[in-house]
Amino acid sequence: MGARAARRVDGVNVTGVRATARIVARDDGRGGTSLPVLEGDGPLALRRTRGSGDEARVMLVGAMSGPLGGDHFEVRARVEAGARLRVGSAAATIALPGQAKGDSRYDVRIGVADGGELAWLPEQLISAKGSDLRVTTRVEAAAGARVLLREEQVLGRVGEEPGRLASRFVLTVGGRVLLDQEVVCGPGAPGGWDGPAVLGGRRAVGQLVVVRPEFAVRAPEARLLGDGAALVPLAGPAVLVTAVATDALRLRRVLDEAAGHFG
């Protein structure tokens, strides 16, 4: 089980679960990808599933509810040169208020070496009423790496108001930061988060980040991808697709269609 960690918030002791999952993907020298490190504890269980060709596949399986108030989850993944890894999750992650006071944290740290390839495609994150979650995703890719990463966030379950969700994403390619953005939604967020300039009343928001070495020579042009979605090339070998939708199903449809353009 994950260790319980105590900290103080506004002078009050906060106890939550601290859990870490680690993945290392390595070229096995025989035309495949090995996983010398595949370990998770508490609510972060990892399972290797049947891969395809030289690709290894891993499923993140939630072994318990959460993250709850006061919890701190962390997932670390490293894809070495020549390895190919695809990571998904068995179900949506639901941020819940819990009994402990204070916010919860979910940190993702990803590194992809030259010649490594990663597809990071988890199910959506749902911010339930009363929850307070900070999500941070950091991707460090070498100049010759290939990355396809999807993030989907749903504000509230059906028929309920959302919790507070702060989400930061940082992308570094070849040692240079190409993207560093943060979105805060829900109670206590800066005014205007639900206005026409941001979500416009929609409750699902997502993005697709694609890193390809060939984009350094010729990147896709900026364009709209239908109502509420756009593709924007970044200042490096990467593009960003952002989308907002009324619900998770419509959001997935838009992002899947965008991903289809990149193979």
MARKE-112081 format. One record per residue: x, y, z of N, C-alpha, C in turn; residue number from 0. Coordinates in Angstrom, 1 decimal. Example, Ala and Ser with C-alpha at 12.3 -4.5 7.8 and 13.67 -1.06 7.14 Angstrom:
REM residues 2
    n_xx    n_yy    n_zz   ca_xx   ca_yy   ca_zz    c_xx    c_yy    c_zz  num
    13.2    -5.7     7.8    12.3    -4.5     7.8    13.2    -3.3     7.8    0
    12.8    -2.2     7.1    13.7    -1.1     7.1    12.9     0.0     7.9    1
END
This chain:
REM residues 263
    n_xx    n_yy    n_zz   ca_xx   ca_yy   ca_zz    c_xx    c_yy    c_zz  num
     0.8    -1.2     0.0     0.0     0.0     0.0     0.9     1.2     0.0    0
     0.3     2.4    -0.5     1.1     3.6    -0.4     1.2     4.1     1.0    1
     2.3     4.8     1.2     2.6     5.3     2.6     1.7     6.5     2.9    2
     1.3     6.6     4.1     0.5     7.8     4.5     1.5     8.9     5.0    3
     1.3    10.1     4.4     2.2    11.2     4.7     1.4    12.3     5.4    4
     2.0    12.9     6.4     1.4    14.0     7.1     2.1    15.3     6.8    5
     1.3    16.4     6.6     1.8    17.7     6.4     0.8    18.7     7.1    6
     1.2    20.0     7.1     0.4    21.0     7.8    -0.1    21.9     6.7    7
    -1.4    22.2     6.8    -2.1    23.2     5.9    -2.9    24.1     6.8    8
    -2.5    25.4     6.8    -3.2    26.4     7.7    -3.2    26.0     9.1    9
    -2.1    25.4     9.6    -1.9    25.0    11.0    -2.6    23.7    11.4   10
    -3.2    23.0    10.3    -3.9    21.7    10.6    -3.1    20.6    10.0   11
    -3.0    19.5    10.8    -2.3    18.3    10.2    -3.2    17.6     9.2   12
    -2.6    17.4     8.0    -3.3    16.7     6.9    -2.6    15.4     6.6   13
    -3.4    14.3     6.6    -2.9    13.0     6.4    -3.5    12.5     5.1   14
    -2.6    12.0     4.2    -3.1    11.5     2.9    -2.2    10.3     2.5   15
    -2.5     9.7     1.4    -1.8     8.6     0.9    -0.7     9.1    -0.1   16
     0.5     8.7     0.0     1.6     9.0    -0.9     1.9     7.7    -1.7   17
     1.8     7.8    -3.0     2.0     6.6    -3.8     2.8     7.0    -5.1   18
     3.7     6.1    -5.5     4.6     6.4    -6.7     4.6     5.1    -7.6   19
     4.5     5.4    -8.9     4.6     4.3    -9.9     5.8     4.7   -10.8   20
     6.6     3.7   -11.2     7.8     3.9   -12.0     7.8     2.9   -13.2   21
     8.1     3.5   -14.4     8.3     2.7   -15.6     9.6     3.0   -16.3   22
    10.3     2.0   -16.7    11.5     2.2   -17.5    11.4     1.3   -18.7   23
    11.4     1.8   -19.9    11.3     1.0   -21.1    12.7     1.1   -21.8   24
    13.1    -0.1   -22.2    14.5    -0.3   -22.8    14.5    -1.2   -24.0   25
    15.3    -0.8   -25.0    15.5    -1.7   -26.2    16.1    -3.0   -25.7   26
    15.4    -4.1   -26.1    15.9    -5.4   -25.5    17.0    -6.0   -26.4   27
    17.3    -5.3   -27.5    18.4    -5.9   -28.4    17.9    -7.0   -29.3   28
    16.6    -7.3   -29.3    16.1    -8.4   -30.1    14.9    -8.0   -30.9   29
    14.8    -6.7   -31.1    13.7    -6.1   -31.9    12.5    -5.8   -31.1   30
    12.6    -5.8   -29.7    11.5    -5.5   -28.9    11.8    -4.5   -27.8   31
    10.9    -4.3   -26.9    11.1    -3.4   -25.7    10.9    -4.1   -24.4   32
    11.9    -4.1   -23.5    11.8    -4.7   -22.2    11.4    -3.6   -21.2   33
    10.9    -4.0   -20.0    10.5    -3.1   -19.0    11.3    -3.5   -17.7   34
    12.5    -3.1   -17.6    13.3    -3.5   -16.4    12.8    -2.9   -15.1   35
    12.0    -1.8   -15.2    11.4    -1.3   -14.0     9.9    -1.1   -14.3   36
     9.1    -1.8   -13.5     7.6    -1.6   -13.6     7.1    -1.9   -12.3   37
     6.9    -0.8   -11.5     6.5    -0.9   -10.1     5.6     0.2    -9.7   38
     4.6    -0.2    -8.9     3.6     0.8    -8.4     3.2     0.4    -7.0   39
     2.7     1.3    -6.2     2.2     0.9    -4.9     0.9     1.6    -4.6   40
     0.2     1.1    -3.6    -1.1     1.7    -3.2    -2.0     1.8    -4.3   41
    -2.6     3.0    -4.6    -3.6     3.1    -5.7    -3.0     3.1    -7.1   42
    -1.7     3.0    -7.2    -1.0     3.1    -8.5    -0.5     1.7    -8.9   43
    -1.3     0.9    -9.5    -0.8    -0.5    -9.9    -0.6    -0.5   -11.4   44
     0.5    -1.1   -11.8     0.9    -1.2   -13.2     0.8    -2.6   -13.7   45
     0.3    -2.8   -14.9     0.2    -4.1   -15.5     0.7    -4.0   -16.9   46
     1.6    -5.0   -17.3     2.0    -5.1   -18.7     1.0    -5.9   -19.5   47
     0.6    -5.4   -20.6    -0.4    -6.0   -21.5     0.3    -6.4   -22.8   48
    -0.5    -7.1   -23.6     0.1    -7.6   -24.9     0.4    -6.4   -25.8   49
     1.7    -6.4   -26.2     2.1    -5.3   -27.1     2.0    -5.6   -28.5   50
     2.5    -4.8   -29.4     2.4    -5.0   -30.8     3.7    -4.7   -31.5   51
     4.3    -5.7   -32.2     5.6    -5.5   -32.8     6.7    -5.2   -31.7   52
     7.4    -4.1   -31.9     8.5    -3.8   -30.9     8.0    -2.9   -29.8   53
     6.7    -2.7   -29.7     6.1    -1.8   -28.7     5.7    -2.6   -27.4   54
     6.1    -2.0   -26.2     5.6    -2.5   -25.0     4.4    -1.7   -24.5   55
     3.4    -2.4   -23.9     2.2    -1.7   -23.5     2.0    -1.9   -22.0   56
     1.7    -0.8   -21.3     1.5    -0.8   -19.8     0.1    -0.2   -19.5   57
    -0.6    -0.8   -18.6    -1.9    -0.2   -18.2    -1.8     0.2   -16.7   58
    -2.2     1.4   -16.4    -2.3     1.9   -15.1    -3.6     1.6   -14.5   59
    -3.7     0.8   -13.4    -4.9     0.3   -12.9    -5.1     0.9   -11.5   60
    -6.2     1.7   -11.3    -6.5     2.2   -10.0    -6.9     1.2    -9.0   61
    -6.1     1.0    -8.0    -6.4    -0.1    -7.0    -7.4     0.4    -5.9   62
    -7.6     1.8    -5.8    -8.5     2.3    -4.8    -8.9     3.7    -5.3   63
    -9.9     4.3    -4.6   -10.4     5.6    -5.0    -9.4     6.7    -4.8   64
    -9.5     7.7    -5.6    -8.6     8.8    -5.4    -8.1     9.4    -6.7   65
    -7.3    10.5    -6.5    -6.8    11.0    -5.3    -7.8    11.7    -4.5   66
    -7.7    11.5    -3.1    -8.6    12.2    -2.2    -7.8    13.4    -1.6   67
    -8.5    14.2    -0.8    -7.9    15.4    -0.2    -6.6    14.9     0.6   68
    -5.5    15.6     0.4    -4.3    15.3     1.1    -3.4    14.2     0.5   69
    -3.9    13.6    -0.6    -3.1    12.5    -1.3    -2.1    13.2    -2.2   70
    -1.0    12.4    -2.4     0.0    12.8    -3.4     0.4    11.6    -4.2   71
     0.0    11.6    -5.5     0.3    10.5    -6.4     1.4    11.0    -7.4   72
     2.3    10.1    -7.7     3.3    10.4    -8.7     3.6     9.3    -9.6   73
     3.7     9.6   -10.9     4.0     8.6   -11.9     5.3     9.0   -12.7   74
     6.3     8.2   -12.7     7.5     8.5   -13.4     7.8     7.5   -14.5   75
     8.1     8.0   -15.7     8.3     7.0   -16.8     9.6     7.5   -17.6   76
    10.4     6.6   -18.0    11.6     6.9   -18.9    11.6     5.9   -20.0   77
    11.7     6.5   -21.2    11.8     5.6   -22.4    13.2     5.8   -23.0   78
    14.0     4.8   -23.0    15.4     4.9   -23.4    15.5     4.7   -24.9   79
    16.7     5.0   -25.4    17.0     5.0   -26.9    16.5     3.7   -27.5   80
    15.8     3.8   -28.6    15.3     2.6   -29.3    14.1     1.9   -28.8   81
    13.6     2.3   -27.6    12.5     1.6   -27.0    11.2     2.3   -27.4   82
    10.1     1.5   -27.5     8.8     2.0   -27.8     7.8     1.6   -26.7   83
     7.1     2.6   -26.1     6.2     2.4   -25.0     4.9     3.0   -25.2   84
     3.8     2.3   -24.9     2.4     2.9   -24.9     1.8     2.7   -23.5   85
     1.3     3.8   -22.9     0.8     3.7   -21.6    -0.7     4.2   -21.6   86
    -1.6     3.4   -21.1    -3.0     3.8   -20.9    -3.4     3.5   -19.5   87
    -4.7     3.7   -19.3    -5.3     3.5   -17.9    -6.6     2.7   -18.1   88
    -6.9     1.9   -17.1    -8.0     1.0   -17.2    -9.4     1.8   -17.0   89
    -9.3     2.9   -16.4   -10.6     3.7   -16.1   -10.2     5.1   -15.8   90
   -11.2     5.9   -15.8   -11.0     7.4   -15.5   -10.5     7.5   -14.0   91
    -9.7     8.6   -13.8    -9.3     9.0   -12.5   -10.3    10.0   -12.0   92
   -10.7     9.8   -10.7   -11.7    10.7   -10.2   -11.1    11.4    -8.9   93
   -11.0    12.7    -9.0   -10.5    13.5    -7.8   -11.7    13.7    -6.9   94
   -11.6    13.3    -5.6   -12.7    13.3    -4.7   -12.2    14.2    -3.5   95
   -13.2    14.7    -2.7   -12.8    15.6    -1.6   -12.2    14.8    -0.4   96
   -12.7    13.6    -0.1   -12.1    12.9     1.0   -12.4    13.5     2.4   97
   -11.8    12.9     3.5   -12.1    13.4     4.8   -11.0    14.4     5.3   98
    -9.8    14.2     4.7    -8.7    15.1     5.1    -8.8    16.5     4.5   99
    -8.4    17.5     5.2    -8.4    18.9     4.6    -7.2    19.0     3.7  100
    -7.3    20.0     2.8    -6.2    20.3     2.0    -6.3    19.7     0.6  101
    -5.5    20.2    -0.3    -5.5    19.8    -1.7    -4.8    18.4    -1.9  102
    -5.1    17.8    -3.1    -4.3    16.6    -3.5    -3.5    17.0    -4.7  103
    -2.5    16.1    -4.9    -1.5    16.3    -6.0    -1.4    15.1    -6.8  104
    -1.2    15.3    -8.1    -0.9    14.2    -9.1     0.2    14.7   -10.0  105
     1.3    14.1    -9.9     2.5    14.6   -10.6     2.9    13.5   -11.6  106
     3.1    13.9   -12.9     3.6    12.9   -13.9     4.9    13.5   -14.4  107
     6.0    12.6   -14.4     7.3    13.0   -14.9     7.7    12.0   -16.0  108
     8.0    12.5   -17.2     8.3    11.7   -18.3     9.6    12.1   -19.0  109
    10.4    11.1   -19.3    11.6    11.4   -20.1    11.7    10.5   -21.3  110
    12.0    11.0   -22.5    12.1    10.2   -23.7    13.5    10.5   -24.4  111
    14.3     9.5   -24.6    15.6     9.7   -25.1    15.6     9.7   -26.6  112
    16.7    10.1   -27.3    16.8    10.1   -28.7    16.5     8.7   -29.2  113
    15.6     8.6   -30.2    15.3     7.3   -30.8    14.2     6.6   -30.0  114
    13.8     7.1   -28.9    12.7     6.5   -28.1    11.4     7.0   -28.6  115
    10.3     6.2   -28.3     9.0     6.6   -28.8     8.0     6.3   -27.6  116
     7.1     7.3   -27.3     6.1     7.1   -26.3     4.8     7.6   -26.7  117
     3.8     6.7   -26.5     2.4     7.1   -26.6     1.8     7.1   -25.2  118
     1.4     8.3   -24.7     0.8     8.4   -23.3    -0.6     8.7   -23.5  119
    -1.5     7.8   -23.2    -2.9     7.9   -23.6    -3.8     7.4   -22.5  120
    -3.8     8.1   -21.3    -4.7     7.7   -20.2    -6.1     8.1   -20.4  121
    -7.0     7.5   -19.6    -8.4     7.9   -19.6    -8.5     9.3   -18.9  122
    -9.7     9.9   -19.0    -9.9    11.2   -18.5    -9.8    11.3   -17.0  123
    -9.5    12.5   -16.5    -9.5    12.9   -15.1   -10.8    13.7   -14.9  124
   -11.5    13.3   -13.8   -12.8    13.9   -13.5   -12.6    14.6   -12.2  125
   -13.0    15.9   -12.2   -12.9    16.7   -11.0   -14.3    16.8   -10.3  126
   -14.5    15.9    -9.3   -15.8    15.8    -8.6   -16.0    17.0    -7.7  127
   -17.2    17.3    -7.4   -17.6    18.4    -6.5   -16.9    18.3    -5.2  128
   -16.3    19.4    -4.7   -15.7    19.4    -3.4   -14.2    19.0    -3.4  129
   -13.7    18.5    -4.5   -12.3    18.1    -4.6   -11.4    19.3    -4.9  130
   -10.1    19.2    -4.6    -9.2    20.2    -4.8    -7.9    19.6    -5.3  131
    -7.6    19.5    -6.6    -6.5    18.8    -7.1    -5.6    19.6    -8.0  132
    -4.3    19.4    -7.8    -3.3    20.1    -8.6    -2.5    19.0    -9.4  133
    -2.6    19.1   -10.7    -2.0    18.1   -11.6    -0.8    18.8   -12.3  134
     0.4    18.2   -12.3     1.5    18.7   -13.0     2.1    17.6   -13.9  135
     2.3    17.9   -15.1     2.9    17.0   -16.1     4.1    17.6   -16.7  136
     5.2    17.0   -16.6     6.5    17.5   -17.2     7.0    16.4   -18.1  137
     7.2    16.8   -19.4     7.8    15.9   -20.4     9.1    16.5   -20.8  138
    10.2    15.7   -20.7    11.5    16.1   -21.2    11.9    15.1   -22.3  139
    11.9    15.6   -23.6    12.2    14.7   -24.7    13.4    15.2   -25.4  140
    14.2    14.2   -25.8    15.4    14.6   -26.6    15.0    15.0   -28.0  141
    15.9    15.7   -28.8    15.6    16.2   -30.1    15.1    15.1   -31.0  142
    15.6    13.9   -30.8    15.2    12.8   -31.7    14.2    11.9   -31.2  143
    13.4    12.3   -30.2    12.4    11.5   -29.6    11.1    11.7   -30.3  144
    10.2    10.8   -30.1     8.8    10.8   -30.7     7.8    10.7   -29.5  145
     6.9    11.6   -29.4     5.9    11.6   -28.3     4.5    11.9   -28.8  146
     3.6    11.1   -28.3     2.1    11.4   -28.5     1.5    11.4   -27.2  147
     1.0    12.5   -26.7     0.5    12.6   -25.3    -0.9    13.2   -25.3  148
    -1.8    12.6   -24.6    -3.2    13.1   -24.5    -3.6    13.4   -23.1  149
    -4.1    14.5   -22.8    -4.7    14.8   -21.5    -6.2    15.2   -21.7  150
    -7.0    14.7   -20.8    -8.5    15.0   -20.9    -8.9    15.3   -19.5  151
    -9.6    16.4   -19.3   -10.1    16.7   -17.9   -11.6    17.1   -18.0  152
   -12.4    16.5   -17.1   -13.8    16.7   -17.1   -14.2    17.4   -15.8  153
   -14.9    18.5   -15.9   -15.2    19.3   -14.7   -16.6    18.9   -14.1  154
   -16.6    18.0   -13.1   -17.8    17.5   -12.5   -18.3    16.3   -13.1  155
   -18.9    15.4   -12.3   -19.6    14.3   -12.8   -21.0    14.8   -13.4  156
   -21.8    13.9   -14.0   -23.0    14.2   -14.6   -23.9    14.9   -13.6  157
   -24.4    16.1   -13.9   -25.3    16.8   -13.0   -24.8    17.5   -11.8  158
   -23.4    17.5   -11.6   -22.8    18.2   -10.5   -21.9    19.3   -10.9  159
   -21.6    20.2    -9.9   -20.6    21.2   -10.1   -19.2    20.6   -10.0  160
   -18.2    21.3   -10.6   -16.9    20.7   -10.5   -16.2    21.1    -9.2  161
   -15.1    20.3    -8.9   -14.2    20.8    -7.8   -13.2    21.8    -8.4  162
   -12.2    22.1    -7.6   -11.2    23.0    -8.1   -10.1    22.2    -8.7  163
    -9.7    22.5    -9.9    -8.6    21.8   -10.6    -7.6    22.8   -11.2  164
    -6.4    22.6   -10.8    -5.3    23.4   -11.3    -4.4    22.4   -12.1  165
    -4.1    22.7   -13.4    -3.4    21.8   -14.2    -2.3    22.5   -14.9  166
    -1.0    22.0   -14.7     0.1    22.6   -15.4     0.8    21.6   -16.3  167
     1.2    22.0   -17.5     1.9    21.1   -18.4     3.2    21.8   -18.9  168
     4.3    21.1   -18.8     5.6    21.7   -19.3     6.2    20.7   -20.2  169
     6.6    21.2   -21.4     7.2    20.3   -22.4     8.6    20.9   -22.8  170
     9.6    20.1   -22.6    11.0    20.5   -23.0    11.4    19.5   -24.1  171
    12.0    20.0   -25.2    12.5    19.2   -26.2    13.9    19.7   -26.5  172
    14.9    18.7   -26.5    16.3    19.1   -26.8    16.8    20.1   -25.8  173
    16.3    20.1   -24.5    16.8    21.0   -23.5    16.1    22.4   -23.6  174
    15.2    22.6   -24.5    14.5    23.9   -24.6    13.0    23.8   -24.3  175
    12.5    24.7   -23.5    11.1    24.7   -23.1    10.3    25.2   -24.3  176
     9.4    24.3   -24.8     8.5    24.7   -25.9     7.1    25.1   -25.4  177
     6.7    24.6   -24.2     5.4    24.9   -23.7     5.4    24.9   -22.2  178
     4.8    25.9   -21.6     4.7    25.9   -20.1     3.3    26.6   -19.9  179
     2.3    25.9   -19.6     1.0    26.5   -19.5     0.3    25.9   -18.2  180
    -0.6    26.8   -17.7    -1.4    26.3   -16.5    -2.9    26.8   -16.7  181
    -3.8    25.9   -16.4    -5.2    26.2   -16.4    -5.8    25.9   -15.0  182
    -6.6    26.9   -14.5    -7.2    26.7   -13.2    -8.7    26.9   -13.4  183
    -9.5    25.9   -12.9   -10.9    25.9   -13.1   -11.6    25.6   -11.8  184
   -12.9    26.0   -11.7   -13.7    25.6   -10.5   -13.7    26.6    -9.4  185
   -14.2    26.3    -8.2   -14.3    27.2    -7.1   -13.0    27.8    -6.7  186
   -12.9    29.1    -6.6   -11.7    29.7    -6.2   -10.7    30.0    -7.3  187
   -11.0    29.6    -8.5   -10.2    29.9    -9.7   -10.4    31.4   -10.1  188
    -9.4    31.9   -10.7    -9.5    33.3   -11.2   -10.7    33.5   -12.0  189
   -11.3    34.7   -11.9   -12.6    35.0   -12.6   -12.4    34.8   -14.1  190
   -13.5    34.4   -14.8   -13.5    34.3   -16.2   -13.1    32.9   -16.8  191
   -12.8    31.9   -15.9   -12.4    30.6   -16.4   -13.6    29.9   -17.1  192
   -14.8    30.3   -16.8   -16.0    29.6   -17.4   -16.6    30.5   -18.5  193
   -15.9    31.7   -18.8   -16.4    32.6   -19.7   -16.1    32.3   -21.2  194
   -16.6    33.1   -22.1   -16.4    32.8   -23.5   -15.0    32.7   -24.0  195
   -14.1    33.4   -23.3   -12.7    33.4   -23.7   -11.9    32.1   -23.3  196
   -12.5    31.3   -22.4   -11.8    30.1   -21.9   -12.7    28.9   -22.2  197
   -13.6    28.5   -21.3   -14.4    27.3   -21.6   -15.8    27.5   -22.2  198
   -16.2    28.7   -22.0   -17.5    29.1   -22.6   -18.7    28.2   -22.2  199
   -18.6    27.8   -20.9   -19.7    26.9   -20.4   -19.5    25.5   -20.6  200
   -18.5    25.1   -21.4   -18.2    23.7   -21.6   -17.6    23.0   -20.4  201
   -17.7    21.7   -20.3   -17.2    21.0   -19.1   -16.1    20.0   -19.3  202
   -15.6    19.9   -20.6   -14.5    19.0   -20.9   -13.5    19.7   -21.6  203
   -12.2    19.6   -21.2   -11.1    20.3   -21.8    -9.9    19.3   -22.0  204
    -9.3    19.4   -23.1    -8.2    18.4   -23.4    -7.2    19.0   -24.3  205
    -6.1    18.2   -24.4    -5.0    18.6   -25.3    -4.3    17.4   -25.8  206
    -3.7    17.5   -27.0    -2.9    16.5   -27.6    -1.5    17.1   -27.9  207
    -0.4    16.6   -27.5     0.9    17.1   -27.7     1.6    16.0   -28.6  208
     2.2    16.5   -29.7     2.9    15.6   -30.6     4.3    16.1   -30.9  209
     5.3    15.3   -30.6     6.7    15.6   -30.8     7.2    14.7   -31.9  210
     7.7    15.2   -33.0     8.3    14.5   -34.1     9.5    15.2   -34.6  211
    10.7    14.5   -34.8    11.9    15.1   -35.3    11.7    15.8   -36.6  212
    10.8    15.2   -37.5    10.6    15.8   -38.8     9.9    17.2   -38.7  213
     9.2    17.5   -37.6     8.6    18.8   -37.5     9.6    19.9   -37.4  214
    10.9    19.6   -37.1    11.9    20.7   -37.1    12.2    21.2   -38.5  215
    11.8    20.4   -39.5    12.0    20.8   -40.9    10.7    21.3   -41.5  216
     9.6    20.6   -41.2     8.3    21.0   -41.7     7.3    20.7   -40.7  217
     6.7    21.6   -40.1     5.6    21.4   -39.1     4.3    21.6   -39.7  218
     3.2    20.9   -39.2     1.9    21.2   -39.7     1.5    22.7   -39.5  219
     0.7    23.2   -40.3     0.3    24.6   -40.2    -0.8    24.7   -39.2  220
    -0.9    25.9   -38.6    -2.0    26.2   -37.6    -3.3    26.1   -38.3  221
    -4.3    25.5   -37.7    -5.6    25.5   -38.2    -6.7    25.1   -37.2  222
    -7.9    25.4   -37.5    -9.0    25.0   -36.6    -9.4    23.6   -37.0  223
    -9.9    22.9   -35.9   -10.2    21.5   -36.1   -11.7    21.3   -35.8  224
   -12.5    22.2   -36.2   -13.9    22.2   -35.8   -14.2    23.1   -34.6  225
   -15.5    23.0   -34.2   -15.9    23.9   -33.1   -15.2    23.6   -31.8  226
   -14.4    24.6   -31.3   -13.8    24.4   -30.0   -12.4    23.7   -30.0  227
   -11.8    23.5   -31.2   -10.5    22.8   -31.2    -9.6    23.5   -32.2  228
    -8.3    23.5   -31.9    -7.3    24.1   -32.8    -6.0    23.4   -32.7  229
    -5.3    23.4   -33.8    -3.9    22.9   -33.9    -2.9    24.1   -34.0  230
    -1.9    24.1   -33.2    -0.9    25.2   -33.2     0.5    24.6   -33.2  231
     1.4    24.9   -34.2     2.7    24.5   -34.1     3.5    25.2   -33.0  232
     4.3    24.5   -32.3     5.2    25.2   -31.2     6.5    25.6   -31.8  233
     7.3    26.3   -31.1     8.6    26.8   -31.5     9.6    25.8   -31.4  234
     9.4    24.6   -32.1    10.3    23.5   -32.1     9.6    22.3   -32.8  235
    10.2    21.1   -32.7     9.6    20.0   -33.4     8.4    19.4   -32.7  236
     7.4    20.2   -32.5     6.2    19.8   -31.7     5.0    20.6   -32.1  237
     3.8    20.0   -32.0     2.5    20.7   -32.2     1.6    20.4   -31.0  238
     0.7    21.4   -30.8    -0.3    21.3   -29.7    -1.7    21.4   -30.3  239
    -2.5    20.4   -29.9    -3.9    20.5   -30.2    -4.7    20.7   -28.9  240
    -5.5    21.7   -28.9    -6.3    22.0   -27.7    -7.8    21.9   -28.1  241
    -8.6    21.5   -27.2   -10.0    21.3   -27.5   -10.9    21.5   -26.2  242
   -12.1    22.0   -26.4   -13.1    22.1   -25.3   -14.3    21.5   -25.9  243
   -15.1    20.8   -25.0   -16.4    20.2   -25.5   -17.4    20.1   -24.4  244
   -18.6    19.8   -24.7   -19.6    19.8   -23.7   -19.5    18.5   -22.8  245
   -18.9    17.5   -23.3   -18.8    16.3   -22.5   -17.6    15.5   -22.9  246
   -17.2    14.4   -22.1   -16.0    13.6   -22.4   -16.1    12.9   -23.7  247
   -17.2    12.4   -24.1   -17.4    11.6   -25.3   -17.0    12.5   -26.5  248
   -17.6    13.7   -26.6   -17.3    14.6   -27.7   -15.8    15.0   -27.7  249
   -15.3    15.3   -26.5   -13.9    15.6   -26.4   -13.0    14.5   -27.0  250
   -13.2    13.3   -26.6   -12.4    12.2   -27.1   -12.5    12.1   -28.6  251
   -13.7    12.3   -29.1   -13.9    12.1   -30.6   -13.0    13.2   -31.3  252
   -13.0    14.4   -30.8   -12.2    15.4   -31.4   -10.7    15.1   -31.4  253
   -10.2    14.7   -30.2    -8.8    14.4   -30.0    -8.4    13.1   -30.8  254
    -9.2    12.2   -30.9    -8.9    11.0   -31.7    -8.8    11.3   -33.1  255
    -9.7    12.2   -33.6    -9.6    12.6   -35.0    -8.3    13.3   -35.3  256
    -7.9    14.2   -34.3    -6.6    14.9   -34.5    -5.5    14.0   -34.5  257
    -5.5    13.0   -33.6    -4.4    12.0   -33.5    -4.2    11.2   -34.8  258
    -5.3    11.0   -35.5    -5.3    10.2   -36.7    -4.5    10.9   -37.8  259
    -4.3    12.2   -37.7    -3.5    12.9   -38.7    -2.0    12.6   -38.5  260
    -1.6    12.1   -37.4    -0.2    11.8   -37.1     0.2    10.4   -37.1  261
    -0.7     9.5   -37.5    -0.4     8.1   -37.6    -0.4     7.4   -36.3  262
END
